[in-house]
Amino acid sequence: MQNSLALDAFNKNASHPLQTWEWGEFRKAWGNEVVRLSFGQLTLHSLPFLPYKIAAFEKGPAPTRQMLNELKKLAKEENLIFIKLEPSVTEDLEKLRTLLIDSGATKGRTLFTPTTFWIDLTRSEEDILKSFHSKTRYNIRIAQKNGVEVVEDNSKAAFKKYLQLTKETVERQGFYAHNRRYHELMWEHLHRKPVSEGHEPIARLLTARYKGQIITTWIVFVWKDFLYYPYGASTERYKNIMANNLMMWEAIRFGKSLGLTTFDLWGREEGKGFTRFKEGYSPKIVEFLGTWDLVTSPFYWPYRVLESLRWILLRTKSKFSKPSF
């Protein structure tokens, strides 16, 4: 009962899935140290061969001077070189950037893209569909004419297929993703594990079927008034069926059926294929506060130099080895 009350109280203030109690428990299971404060939770990460740590405060609330002072106190207690801040904030950006700079923060390497796409779910289905690019509407009709069916399926069999399709997608597109165990733990804590009474699971699995086969899978997060699209995978075999286009449309309808107000498409990068795909749905571009490192140690800049060298090595390595899942 006490843990359930703590969960409810913590989640009441969590404005993003990555700030929920369930996400924190998942990160603990993944091996991260999690610190929960009155305004949110951070993950702490040890540095190999060094007595220092770094911290990540992802998708938290708007920073305040009191919050930043508490974070500096935590940094001293935990021997942190810096705390990476990526607030889920879209208003008063210049004022908040000034506060961060005055508090000793500097722009950092991004974890999440500084902009994303939002779709307004409060409009009618007709109005939303009309706003799409004509090619996108055409592709949706192709999938419908081919008999593609999109349903929520949270079964073990469907999740197993999600893992298989994620492996196929990673190998086909050559990008680096979290491994199988990460996804299994995420699903366990955000969907399968009992949540507090009266609350539905955060993670849901949407599947697109064609001729009895699951050919596209998306994991979406439902939190407060928002629907989020963090993970998706599909097979190359039936790419001309346009199941992904129908999946997006049905995800929008799914969000509306739950009474949600906004669909966050989880990221935007100019020139990327997934960005062009999302643009077909005429979403609104939303800018966040961005990525900031709250510097709490004189070792910060030597760390940044070593970090840059590490990324150069990883990019070089990626040219000679394929990512695995």
C-alpha positions as protocol buffer text, in pm:
chain_id: "A"
residue {
  index: 1
  type: MET
  ca { x: 0 y: 0 z: 0 }
}
residue {
  index: 2
  type: GLN
  ca { x: 279 y: 242 z: 93 }
}
residue {
  index: 3
  type: ASN
  ca { x: 459 y: 181 z: -237 }
}
residue {
  index: 4
  type: SER
  ca { x: 133 y: 229 z: -429 }
}
residue {
  index: 5
  type: LEU
  ca { x: 73 y: 560 z: -253 }
}
residue {
  index: 6
  type: ALA
  ca { x: 430 y: 671 z: -331 }
}
residue {
  index: 7
  type: LEU
  ca { x: 382 y: 573 z: -694 }
}
residue {
  index: 8
  type: ASP
  ca { x: 57 y: 769 z: -724 }
}
residue {
  index: 9
  type: ALA
  ca { x: 204 y: 1077 z: -558 }
}
residue {
  index: 10
  type: PHE
  ca { x: 515 y: 1068 z: -778 }
}
residue {
  index: 11
  type: ASN
  ca { x: 325 y: 1009 z: -1101 }
}
residue {
  index: 12
  type: LYS
  ca { x: 85 y: 1294 z: -1028 }
}
residue {
  index: 13
  type: ASN
  ca { x: 373 y: 1534 z: -1099 }
}
residue {
  index: 14
  type: ALA
  ca { x: 521 y: 1339 z: -1391 }
}
residue {
  index: 15
  type: SER
  ca { x: 439 y: 1519 z: -1715 }
}
residue {
  index: 16
  type: HIS
  ca { x: 622 y: 1269 z: -1940 }
}
residue {
  index: 17
  type: PRO
  ca { x: 649 y: 887 z: -1951 }
}
residue {
  index: 18
  type: LEU
  ca { x: 1025 y: 905 z: -1885 }
}
residue {
  index: 19
  type: GLN
  ca { x: 950 y: 1074 z: -1555 }
}
residue {
  index: 20
  type: THR
  ca { x: 706 y: 809 z: -1431 }
}
residue {
  index: 21
  type: TRP
  ca { x: 768 y: 574 z: -1141 }
}
residue {
  index: 22
  type: GLU
  ca { x: 739 y: 279 z: -1383 }
}
residue {
  index: 23
  type: TRP
  ca { x: 1014 y: 416 z: -1608 }
}
residue {
  index: 24
  type: GLY
  ca { x: 1239 y: 462 z: -1307 }
}
residue {
  index: 25
  type: GLU
  ca { x: 1182 y: 100 z: -1199 }
}
residue {
  index: 26
  type: PHE
  ca { x: 1263 y: -13 z: -1552 }
}
residue {
  index: 27
  type: ARG
  ca { x: 1589 y: 182 z: -1550 }
}
residue {
  index: 28
  type: LYS
  ca { x: 1679 y: 27 z: -1215 }
}
residue {
  index: 29
  type: ALA
  ca { x: 1622 y: -319 z: -1362 }
}
residue {
  index: 30
  type: TRP
  ca { x: 1839 y: -218 z: -1659 }
}
residue {
  index: 31
  type: GLY
  ca { x: 2120 y: -143 z: -1415 }
}
residue {
  index: 32
  type: ASN
  ca { x: 2104 y: 232 z: -1367 }
}
residue {
  index: 33
  type: GLU
  ca { x: 2107 y: 404 z: -1033 }
}
residue {
  index: 34
  type: VAL
  ca { x: 1790 y: 613 z: -1002 }
}
residue {
  index: 35
  type: VAL
  ca { x: 1753 y: 913 z: -773 }
}
residue {
  index: 36
  type: ARG
  ca { x: 1405 y: 1051 z: -709 }
}
residue {
  index: 37
  type: LEU
  ca { x: 1366 y: 1409 z: -592 }
}
residue {
  index: 38
  type: SER
  ca { x: 1056 y: 1616 z: -525 }
}
residue {
  index: 39
  type: PHE
  ca { x: 1054 y: 1747 z: -885 }
}
residue {
  index: 40
  type: GLY
  ca { x: 1155 y: 1435 z: -1078 }
}
residue {
  index: 41
  type: GLN
  ca { x: 1396 y: 1147 z: -1122 }
}
residue {
  index: 42
  type: LEU
  ca { x: 1750 y: 1122 z: -1256 }
}
residue {
  index: 43
  type: THR
  ca { x: 1963 y: 831 z: -1367 }
}
residue {
  index: 44
  type: LEU
  ca { x: 2323 y: 818 z: -1244 }
}
residue {
  index: 45
  type: HIS
  ca { x: 2597 y: 664 z: -1458 }
}
residue {
  index: 46
  type: SER
  ca { x: 2940 y: 562 z: -1331 }
}
residue {
  index: 47
  type: LEU
  ca { x: 3246 y: 631 z: -1545 }
}
residue {
  index: 48
  type: PRO
  ca { x: 3486 y: 342 z: -1604 }
}
residue {
  index: 49
  type: PHE
  ca { x: 3816 y: 359 z: -1411 }
}
residue {
  index: 50
  type: LEU
  ca { x: 3718 y: 692 z: -1252 }
}
residue {
  index: 51
  type: PRO
  ca { x: 3562 y: 784 z: -915 }
}
residue {
  index: 52
  type: TYR
  ca { x: 3311 y: 1013 z: -1086 }
}
residue {
  index: 53
  type: LYS
  ca { x: 2960 y: 986 z: -1225 }
}
residue {
  index: 54
  type: ILE
  ca { x: 2739 y: 1177 z: -1462 }
}
residue {
  index: 55
  type: ALA
  ca { x: 2361 y: 1215 z: -1437 }
}
residue {
  index: 56
  type: ALA
  ca { x: 2075 y: 1249 z: -1684 }
}
residue {
  index: 57
  type: PHE
  ca { x: 1753 y: 1432 z: -1603 }
}
residue {
  index: 58
  type: GLU
  ca { x: 1541 y: 1353 z: -1907 }
}
residue {
  index: 59
  type: LYS
  ca { x: 1205 y: 1513 z: -1988 }
}
residue {
  index: 60
  type: GLY
  ca { x: 1168 y: 1681 z: -1652 }
}
residue {
  index: 61
  type: PRO
  ca { x: 982 y: 2003 z: -1568 }
}
residue {
  index: 62
  type: ALA
  ca { x: 1093 y: 2358 z: -1635 }
}
residue {
  index: 63
  type: PRO
  ca { x: 1406 y: 2439 z: -1433 }
}
residue {
  index: 64
  type: THR
  ca { x: 1385 y: 2681 z: -1144 }
}
residue {
  index: 65
  type: ARG
  ca { x: 1665 y: 2834 z: -941 }
}
residue {
  index: 66
  type: GLN
  ca { x: 1567 y: 2622 z: -640 }
}
residue {
  index: 67
  type: MET
  ca { x: 1570 y: 2306 z: -855 }
}
residue {
  index: 68
  type: LEU
  ca { x: 1913 y: 2384 z: -997 }
}
residue {
  index: 69
  type: ASN
  ca { x: 2049 y: 2449 z: -647 }
}
residue {
  index: 70
  type: GLU
  ca { x: 1914 y: 2111 z: -531 }
}
residue {
  index: 71
  type: LEU
  ca { x: 2074 y: 1944 z: -831 }
}
residue {
  index: 72
  type: LYS
  ca { x: 2408 y: 2106 z: -749 }
}
residue {
  index: 73
  type: LYS
  ca { x: 2377 y: 1974 z: -395 }
}
residue {
  index: 74
  type: LEU
  ca { x: 2310 y: 1624 z: -531 }
}
residue {
  index: 75
  type: ALA
  ca { x: 2611 y: 1658 z: -762 }
}
residue {
  index: 76
  type: LYS
  ca { x: 2835 y: 1729 z: -466 }
}
residue {
  index: 77
  type: GLU
  ca { x: 2697 y: 1433 z: -269 }
}
residue {
  index: 78
  type: GLU
  ca { x: 2728 y: 1191 z: -563 }
}
residue {
  index: 79
  type: ASN
  ca { x: 3055 y: 1322 z: -709 }
}
residue {
  index: 80
  type: LEU
  ca { x: 2894 y: 1415 z: -1040 }
}
residue {
  index: 81
  type: ILE
  ca { x: 3090 y: 1586 z: -1317 }
}
residue {
  index: 82
  type: PHE
  ca { x: 2768 y: 1727 z: -1463 }
}
residue {
  index: 83
  type: ILE
  ca { x: 2394 y: 1671 z: -1486 }
}
residue {
  index: 84
  type: LYS
  ca { x: 2244 y: 1654 z: -1834 }
}
residue {
  index: 85
  type: LEU
  ca { x: 1909 y: 1834 z: -1851 }
}
residue {
  index: 86
  type: GLU
  ca { x: 1654 y: 1785 z: -2126 }
}
residue {
  index: 87
  type: PRO
  ca { x: 1333 y: 1940 z: -1991 }
}
residue {
  index: 88
  type: SER
  ca { x: 1001 y: 1862 z: -2157 }
}
residue {
  index: 89
  type: VAL
  ca { x: 934 y: 2234 z: -2188 }
}
residue {
  index: 90
  type: THR
  ca { x: 809 y: 2435 z: -2487 }
}
residue {
  index: 91
  type: GLU
  ca { x: 732 y: 2777 z: -2331 }
}
residue {
  index: 92
  type: ASP
  ca { x: 938 y: 3070 z: -2195 }
}
residue {
  index: 93
  type: LEU
  ca { x: 1246 y: 2923 z: -2363 }
}
residue {
  index: 94
  type: GLU
  ca { x: 1464 y: 3236 z: -2371 }
}
residue {
  index: 95
  type: LYS
  ca { x: 1395 y: 3312 z: -2006 }
}
residue {
  index: 96
  type: LEU
  ca { x: 1481 y: 2957 z: -1905 }
}
residue {
  index: 97
  type: ARG
  ca { x: 1797 y: 2952 z: -2118 }
}
residue {
  index: 98
  type: THR
  ca { x: 1915 y: 3267 z: -1942 }
}
residue {
  index: 99
  type: LEU
  ca { x: 1850 y: 3103 z: -1605 }
}
residue {
  index: 100
  type: LEU
  ca { x: 2049 y: 2794 z: -1707 }
}
residue {
  index: 101
  type: ILE
  ca { x: 2345 y: 2996 z: -1831 }
}
residue {
  index: 102
  type: ASP
  ca { x: 2344 y: 3208 z: -1514 }
}
residue {
  index: 103
  type: SER
  ca { x: 2345 y: 2885 z: -1310 }
}
residue {
  index: 104
  type: GLY
  ca { x: 2653 y: 2746 z: -1483 }
}
residue {
  index: 105
  type: ALA
  ca { x: 2492 y: 2530 z: -1749 }
}
residue {
  index: 106
  type: THR
  ca { x: 2620 y: 2497 z: -2105 }
}
residue {
  index: 107
  type: LYS
  ca { x: 2479 y: 2344 z: -2422 }
}
residue {
  index: 108
  type: GLY
  ca { x: 2541 y: 1968 z: -2425 }
}
residue {
  index: 109
  type: ARG
  ca { x: 2536 y: 1673 z: -2661 }
}
residue {
  index: 110
  type: THR
  ca { x: 2173 y: 1583 z: -2729 }
}
residue {
  index: 111
  type: LEU
  ca { x: 1996 y: 1266 z: -2620 }
}
residue {
  index: 112
  type: PHE
  ca { x: 1662 y: 1363 z: -2775 }
}
residue {
  index: 113
  type: THR
  ca { x: 1608 y: 1586 z: -3074 }
}
residue {
  index: 114
  type: PRO
  ca { x: 1547 y: 1953 z: -2979 }
}
residue {
  index: 115
  type: THR
  ca { x: 1230 y: 1961 z: -3189 }
}
residue {
  index: 116
  type: THR
  ca { x: 949 y: 1715 z: -3243 }
}
residue {
  index: 117
  type: PHE
  ca { x: 611 y: 1686 z: -3416 }
}
residue {
  index: 118
  type: TRP
  ca { x: 273 y: 1712 z: -3246 }
}
residue {
  index: 119
  type: ILE
  ca { x: -64 y: 1619 z: -3395 }
}
residue {
  index: 120
  type: ASP
  ca { x: -373 y: 1782 z: -3246 }
}
residue {
  index: 121
  type: LEU
  ca { x: -614 y: 1500 z: -3161 }
}
residue {
  index: 122
  type: THR
  ca { x: -898 y: 1729 z: -3055 }
}
residue {
  index: 123
  type: ARG
  ca { x: -996 y: 1786 z: -3418 }
}
residue {
  index: 124
  type: SER
  ca { x: -1246 y: 1562 z: -3596 }
}
residue {
  index: 125
  type: GLU
  ca { x: -1116 y: 1260 z: -3787 }
}
residue {
  index: 126
  type: GLU
  ca { x: -1235 y: 1424 z: -4107 }
}
residue {
  index: 127
  type: ASP
  ca { x: -1039 y: 1743 z: -4042 }
}
residue {
  index: 128
  type: ILE
  ca { x: -726 y: 1551 z: -3943 }
}
residue {
  index: 129
  type: LEU
  ca { x: -741 y: 1333 z: -4255 }
}
residue {
  index: 130
  type: LYS
  ca { x: -795 y: 1636 z: -4479 }
}
residue {
  index: 131
  type: SER
  ca { x: -479 y: 1796 z: -4342 }
}
residue {
  index: 132
  type: PHE
  ca { x: -256 y: 1508 z: -4459 }
}
residue {
  index: 133
  type: HIS
  ca { x: -45 y: 1531 z: -4772 }
}
residue {
  index: 134
  type: SER
  ca { x: -234 y: 1387 z: -5070 }
}
residue {
  index: 135
  type: LYS
  ca { x: 32 y: 1116 z: -5116 }
}
residue {
  index: 136
  type: THR
  ca { x: -10 y: 1013 z: -4753 }
}
residue {
  index: 137
  type: ARG
  ca { x: -388 y: 980 z: -4793 }
}
residue {
  index: 138
  type: TYR
  ca { x: -330 y: 778 z: -5109 }
}
residue {
  index: 139
  type: ASN
  ca { x: -96 y: 539 z: -4928 }
}
residue {
  index: 140
  type: ILE
  ca { x: -347 y: 495 z: -4646 }
}
residue {
  index: 141
  type: ARG
  ca { x: -610 y: 394 z: -4904 }
}
residue {
  index: 142
  type: ILE
  ca { x: -367 y: 145 z: -5062 }
}
residue {
  index: 143
  type: ALA
  ca { x: -321 y: -29 z: -4726 }
}
residue {
  index: 144
  type: GLN
  ca { x: -695 y: -32 z: -4666 }
}
residue {
  index: 145
  type: LYS
  ca { x: -769 y: -174 z: -5013 }
}
residue {
  index: 146
  type: ASN
  ca { x: -513 y: -448 z: -4952 }
}
residue {
  index: 147
  type: GLY
  ca { x: -698 y: -551 z: -4636 }
}
residue {
  index: 148
  type: VAL
  ca { x: -438 y: -439 z: -4381 }
}
residue {
  index: 149
  type: GLU
  ca { x: -586 y: -443 z: -4032 }
}
residue {
  index: 150
  type: VAL
  ca { x: -444 y: -248 z: -3737 }
}
residue {
  index: 151
  type: VAL
  ca { x: -531 y: -364 z: -3385 }
}
residue {
  index: 152
  type: GLU
  ca { x: -395 y: -331 z: -3033 }
}
residue {
  index: 153
  type: ASP
  ca { x: -239 y: -665 z: -2939 }
}
residue {
  index: 154
  type: ASN
  ca { x: -46 y: -687 z: -2614 }
}
residue {
  index: 155
  type: SER
  ca { x: -4 y: -1065 z: -2621 }
}
residue {
  index: 156
  type: LYS
  ca { x: 325 y: -1247 z: -2571 }
}
residue {
  index: 157
  type: ALA
  ca { x: 312 y: -1366 z: -2932 }
}
residue {
  index: 158
  type: ALA
  ca { x: 269 y: -1012 z: -3065 }
}
residue {
  index: 159
  type: PHE
  ca { x: 553 y: -878 z: -2850 }
}
residue {
  index: 160
  type: LYS
  ca { x: 777 y: -1161 z: -2970 }
}
residue {
  index: 161
  type: LYS
  ca { x: 698 y: -1054 z: -3325 }
}
residue {
  index: 162
  type: TYR
  ca { x: 780 y: -695 z: -3233 }
}
residue {
  index: 163
  type: LEU
  ca { x: 1127 y: -808 z: -3120 }
}
residue {
  index: 164
  type: GLN
  ca { x: 1177 y: -1007 z: -3442 }
}
residue {
  index: 165
  type: LEU
  ca { x: 1075 y: -710 z: -3658 }
}
residue {
  index: 166
  type: THR
  ca { x: 1295 y: -473 z: -3456 }
}
residue {
  index: 167
  type: LYS
  ca { x: 1593 y: -700 z: -3517 }
}
residue {
  index: 168
  type: GLU
  ca { x: 1512 y: -708 z: -3889 }
}
residue {
  index: 169
  type: THR
  ca { x: 1470 y: -328 z: -3903 }
}
residue {
  index: 170
  type: VAL
  ca { x: 1797 y: -259 z: -3719 }
}
residue {
  index: 171
  type: GLU
  ca { x: 1991 y: -489 z: -3950 }
}
residue {
  index: 172
  type: ARG
  ca { x: 1823 y: -352 z: -4263 }
}
residue {
  index: 173
  type: GLN
  ca { x: 1858 y: 18 z: -4185 }
}
residue {
  index: 174
  type: GLY
  ca { x: 2193 y: -5 z: -4009 }
}
residue {
  index: 175
  type: PHE
  ca { x: 2114 y: 211 z: -3707 }
}
residue {
  index: 176
  type: TYR
  ca { x: 2213 y: 146 z: -3348 }
}
residue {
  index: 177
  type: ALA
  ca { x: 1930 y: 66 z: -3110 }
}
residue {
  index: 178
  type: HIS
  ca { x: 1887 y: -64 z: -2757 }
}
residue {
  index: 179
  type: ASN
  ca { x: 1926 y: -440 z: -2746 }
}
residue {
  index: 180
  type: ARG
  ca { x: 1661 y: -707 z: -2701 }
}
residue {
  index: 181
  type: ARG
  ca { x: 1693 y: -719 z: -2321 }
}
residue {
  index: 182
  type: TYR
  ca { x: 1635 y: -345 z: -2295 }
}
residue {
  index: 183
  type: HIS
  ca { x: 1306 y: -375 z: -2486 }
}
residue {
  index: 184
  type: GLU
  ca { x: 1199 y: -677 z: -2281 }
}
residue {
  index: 185
  type: LEU
  ca { x: 1257 y: -493 z: -1954 }
}
residue {
  index: 186
  type: MET
  ca { x: 1085 y: -180 z: -2083 }
}
residue {
  index: 187
  type: TRP
  ca { x: 779 y: -383 z: -2180 }
}
residue {
  index: 188
  type: GLU
  ca { x: 780 y: -571 z: -1850 }
}
residue {
  index: 189
  type: HIS
  ca { x: 773 y: -254 z: -1643 }
}
residue {
  index: 190
  type: LEU
  ca { x: 560 y: -28 z: -1862 }
}
residue {
  index: 191
  type: HIS
  ca { x: 303 y: -285 z: -1967 }
}
residue {
  index: 192
  type: ARG
  ca { x: 311 y: -625 z: -1795 }
}
residue {
  index: 193
  type: LYS
  ca { x: 380 y: -534 z: -1433 }
}
residue {
  index: 194
  type: PRO
  ca { x: 78 y: -436 z: -1223 }
}
residue {
  index: 195
  type: VAL
  ca { x: 38 y: -62 z: -1203 }
}
residue {
  index: 196
  type: SER
  ca { x: -146 y: 130 z: -934 }
}
residue {
  index: 197
  type: GLU
  ca { x: -516 y: 68 z: -904 }
}
residue {
  index: 198
  type: GLY
  ca { x: -729 y: 247 z: -1162 }
}
residue {
  index: 199
  type: HIS
  ca { x: -442 y: 312 z: -1405 }
}
residue {
  index: 200
  type: GLU
  ca { x: -391 y: 149 z: -1743 }
}
residue {
  index: 201
  type: PRO
  ca { x: -44 y: 38 z: -1861 }
}
residue {
  index: 202
  type: ILE
  ca { x: 172 y: 311 z: -2013 }
}
residue {
  index: 203
  type: ALA
  ca { x: 302 y: 98 z: -2302 }
}
residue {
  index: 204
  type: ARG
  ca { x: 67 y: -52 z: -2564 }
}
residue {
  index: 205
  type: LEU
  ca { x: 146 y: -256 z: -2873 }
}
residue {
  index: 206
  type: LEU
  ca { x: -22 y: -177 z: -3205 }
}
residue {
  index: 207
  type: THR
  ca { x: 8 y: -434 z: -3482 }
}
residue {
  index: 208
  type: ALA
  ca { x: -67 y: -422 z: -3856 }
}
residue {
  index: 209
  type: ARG
  ca { x: -167 y: -754 z: -4012 }
}
residue {
  index: 210
  type: TYR
  ca { x: -166 y: -853 z: -4376 }
}
residue {
  index: 211
  type: LYS
  ca { x: -286 y: -1196 z: -4489 }
}
residue {
  index: 212
  type: GLY
  ca { x: -278 y: -1316 z: -4130 }
}
residue {
  index: 213
  type: GLN
  ca { x: 80 y: -1199 z: -4068 }
}
residue {
  index: 214
  type: ILE
  ca { x: 199 y: -917 z: -3844 }
}
residue {
  index: 215
  type: ILE
  ca { x: 409 y: -699 z: -4073 }
}
residue {
  index: 216
  type: THR
  ca { x: 436 y: -376 z: -3871 }
}
residue {
  index: 217
  type: THR
  ca { x: 449 y: -317 z: -3495 }
}
residue {
  index: 218
  type: TRP
  ca { x: 453 y: 3 z: -3294 }
}
residue {
  index: 219
  type: ILE
  ca { x: 489 y: 50 z: -2922 }
}
residue {
  index: 220
  type: VAL
  ca { x: 310 y: 364 z: -2811 }
}
residue {
  index: 221
  type: PHE
  ca { x: 305 y: 527 z: -2468 }
}
residue {
  index: 222
  type: VAL
  ca { x: -12 y: 668 z: -2316 }
}
residue {
  index: 223
  type: TRP
  ca { x: 46 y: 928 z: -2045 }
}
residue {
  index: 224
  type: LYS
  ca { x: -184 y: 1201 z: -1916 }
}
residue {
  index: 225
  type: ASP
  ca { x: -336 y: 1366 z: -2228 }
}
residue {
  index: 226
  type: PHE
  ca { x: -58 y: 1255 z: -2464 }
}
residue {
  index: 227
  type: LEU
  ca { x: 8 y: 964 z: -2697 }
}
residue {
  index: 228
  type: TYR
  ca { x: 376 y: 901 z: -2782 }
}
residue {
  index: 229
  type: TYR
  ca { x: 539 y: 698 z: -3059 }
}
residue {
  index: 230
  type: PRO
  ca { x: 885 y: 590 z: -2935 }
}
residue {
  index: 231
  type: TYR
  ca { x: 937 y: 252 z: -3106 }
}
residue {
  index: 232
  type: GLY
  ca { x: 838 y: 100 z: -3437 }
}
residue {
  index: 233
  type: ALA
  ca { x: 949 y: -185 z: -3662 }
}
residue {
  index: 234
  type: SER
  ca { x: 836 y: -347 z: -3986 }
}
residue {
  index: 235
  type: THR
  ca { x: 928 y: -603 z: -4243 }
}
residue {
  index: 236
  type: GLU
  ca { x: 1069 y: -509 z: -4583 }
}
residue {
  index: 237
  type: ARG
  ca { x: 880 y: -791 z: -4750 }
}
residue {
  index: 238
  type: TYR
  ca { x: 550 y: -605 z: -4789 }
}
residue {
  index: 239
  type: LYS
  ca { x: 671 y: -246 z: -4804 }
}
residue {
  index: 240
  type: ASN
  ca { x: 450 y: -168 z: -5106 }
}
residue {
  index: 241
  type: ILE
  ca { x: 139 y: -249 z: -4901 }
}
residue {
  index: 242
  type: MET
  ca { x: 190 y: 83 z: -4715 }
}
residue {
  index: 243
  type: ALA
  ca { x: 105 y: -64 z: -4374 }
}
residue {
  index: 244
  type: ASN
  ca { x: 311 y: 204 z: -4196 }
}
residue {
  index: 245
  type: ASN
  ca { x: 92 y: 478 z: -4338 }
}
residue {
  index: 246
  type: LEU
  ca { x: -222 y: 308 z: -4217 }
}
residue {
  index: 247
  type: MET
  ca { x: -56 y: 239 z: -3882 }
}
residue {
  index: 248
  type: MET
  ca { x: -1 y: 610 z: -3824 }
}
residue {
  index: 249
  type: TRP
  ca { x: -360 y: 689 z: -3912 }
}
residue {
  index: 250
  type: GLU
  ca { x: -493 y: 415 z: -3685 }
}
residue {
  index: 251
  type: ALA
  ca { x: -260 y: 530 z: -3404 }
}
residue {
  index: 252
  type: ILE
  ca { x: -419 y: 874 z: -3435 }
}
residue {
  index: 253
  type: ARG
  ca { x: -764 y: 717 z: -3416 }
}
residue {
  index: 254
  type: PHE
  ca { x: -647 y: 507 z: -3119 }
}
residue {
  index: 255
  type: GLY
  ca { x: -540 y: 821 z: -2934 }
}
residue {
  index: 256
  type: LYS
  ca { x: -871 y: 989 z: -3008 }
}
residue {
  index: 257
  type: SER
  ca { x: -1062 y: 684 z: -2882 }
}
residue {
  index: 258
  type: LEU
  ca { x: -884 y: 722 z: -2547 }
}
residue {
  index: 259
  type: GLY
  ca { x: -979 y: 1089 z: -2525 }
}
residue {
  index: 260
  type: LEU
  ca { x: -619 y: 1211 z: -2561 }
}
residue {
  index: 261
  type: THR
  ca { x: -546 y: 1560 z: -2690 }
}
residue {
  index: 262
  type: THR
  ca { x: -198 y: 1538 z: -2849 }
}
residue {
  index: 263
  type: PHE
  ca { x: 9 y: 1281 z: -3038 }
}
residue {
  index: 264
  type: ASP
  ca { x: 385 y: 1335 z: -2990 }
}
residue {
  index: 265
  type: LEU
  ca { x: 576 y: 1170 z: -3275 }
}
residue {
  index: 266
  type: TRP
  ca { x: 898 y: 1151 z: -3067 }
}
residue {
  index: 267
  type: GLY
  ca { x: 1157 y: 1335 z: -3263 }
}
residue {
  index: 268
  type: ARG
  ca { x: 1243 y: 1524 z: -3578 }
}
residue {
  index: 269
  type: GLU
  ca { x: 1567 y: 1543 z: -3777 }
}
residue {
  index: 270
  type: GLU
  ca { x: 1595 y: 1734 z: -4102 }
}
residue {
  index: 271
  type: GLY
  ca { x: 1652 y: 1514 z: -4404 }
}
residue {
  index: 272
  type: LYS
  ca { x: 1587 y: 1183 z: -4231 }
}
residue {
  index: 273
  type: GLY
  ca { x: 1347 y: 932 z: -4386 }
}
residue {
  index: 274
  type: PHE
  ca { x: 1138 y: 896 z: -4072 }
}
residue {
  index: 275
  type: THR
  ca { x: 1102 y: 1275 z: -4059 }
}
residue {
  index: 276
  type: ARG
  ca { x: 977 y: 1293 z: -4417 }
}
residue {
  index: 277
  type: PHE
  ca { x: 731 y: 1013 z: -4335 }
}
residue {
  index: 278
  type: LYS
  ca { x: 595 y: 1205 z: -4036 }
}
residue {
  index: 279
  type: GLU
  ca { x: 572 y: 1530 z: -4233 }
}
residue {
  index: 280
  type: GLY
  ca { x: 308 y: 1367 z: -4453 }
}
residue {
  index: 281
  type: TYR
  ca { x: 65 y: 1391 z: -4162 }
}
residue {
  index: 282
  type: SER
  ca { x: 97 y: 1772 z: -4139 }
}
residue {
  index: 283
  type: PRO
  ca { x: 206 y: 1782 z: -3775 }
}
residue {
  index: 284
  type: LYS
  ca { x: 301 y: 2095 z: -3585 }
}
residue {
  index: 285
  type: ILE
  ca { x: 674 y: 2151 z: -3525 }
}
residue {
  index: 286
  type: VAL
  ca { x: 741 y: 2198 z: -3154 }
}
residue {
  index: 287
  type: GLU
  ca { x: 1068 y: 2326 z: -3007 }
}
residue {
  index: 288
  type: PHE
  ca { x: 1190 y: 2217 z: -2664 }
}
residue {
  index: 289
  type: LEU
  ca { x: 1429 y: 2394 z: -2429 }
}
residue {
  index: 290
  type: GLY
  ca { x: 1710 y: 2176 z: -2564 }
}
residue {
  index: 291
  type: THR
  ca { x: 1998 y: 1989 z: -2403 }
}
residue {
  index: 292
  type: TRP
  ca { x: 2195 y: 2152 z: -2122 }
}
residue {
  index: 293
  type: ASP
  ca { x: 2479 y: 2025 z: -1907 }
}
residue {
  index: 294
  type: LEU
  ca { x: 2473 y: 2165 z: -1554 }
}
residue {
  index: 295
  type: VAL
  ca { x: 2847 y: 2176 z: -1491 }
}
residue {
  index: 296
  type: THR
  ca { x: 2941 y: 2074 z: -1137 }
}
residue {
  index: 297
  type: SER
  ca { x: 3309 y: 1981 z: -1166 }
}
residue {
  index: 298
  type: PRO
  ca { x: 3632 y: 2121 z: -1319 }
}
residue {
  index: 299
  type: PHE
  ca { x: 3667 y: 1785 z: -1498 }
}
residue {
  index: 300
  type: TYR
  ca { x: 3372 y: 1865 z: -1726 }
}
residue {
  index: 301
  type: TRP
  ca { x: 3569 y: 2000 z: -2024 }
}
residue {
  index: 302
  type: PRO
  ca { x: 3830 y: 1719 z: -2020 }
}
residue {
  index: 303
  type: TYR
  ca { x: 3532 y: 1481 z: -2018 }
}
residue {
  index: 304
  type: ARG
  ca { x: 3381 y: 1654 z: -2323 }
}
residue {
  index: 305
  type: VAL
  ca { x: 3710 y: 1615 z: -2513 }
}
residue {
  index: 306
  type: LEU
  ca { x: 3721 y: 1243 z: -2431 }
}
residue {
  index: 307
  type: GLU
  ca { x: 3353 y: 1211 z: -2521 }
}
residue {
  index: 308
  type: SER
  ca { x: 3416 y: 1366 z: -2863 }
}
residue {
  index: 309
  type: LEU
  ca { x: 3703 y: 1123 z: -2924 }
}
residue {
  index: 310
  type: ARG
  ca { x: 3479 y: 834 z: -2823 }
}
residue {
  index: 311
  type: TRP
  ca { x: 3213 y: 936 z: -3075 }
}
residue {
  index: 312
  type: ILE
  ca { x: 3474 y: 964 z: -3350 }
}
residue {
  index: 313
  type: LEU
  ca { x: 3586 y: 608 z: -3271 }
}
residue {
  index: 314
  type: LEU
  ca { x: 3226 y: 481 z: -3268 }
}
residue {
  index: 315
  type: ARG
  ca { x: 3149 y: 642 z: -3604 }
}
residue {
  index: 316
  type: THR
  ca { x: 3466 y: 494 z: -3751 }
}
residue {
  index: 317
  type: LYS
  ca { x: 3380 y: 152 z: -3611 }
}
residue {
  index: 318
  type: SER
  ca { x: 3027 y: 172 z: -3757 }
}
residue {
  index: 319
  type: LYS
  ca { x: 3175 y: 189 z: -4108 }
}
residue {
  index: 320
  type: PHE
  ca { x: 3328 y: -156 z: -4065 }
}
residue {
  index: 321
  type: SER
  ca { x: 3072 y: -337 z: -3849 }
}
residue {
  index: 322
  type: LYS
  ca { x: 2696 y: -375 z: -3868 }
}
residue {
  index: 323
  type: PRO
  ca { x: 2477 y: -297 z: -3566 }
}
residue {
  index: 324
  type: SER
  ca { x: 2317 y: -591 z: -3386 }
}
residue {
  index: 325
  type: PHE
  ca { x: 2008 y: -629 z: -3175 }
}
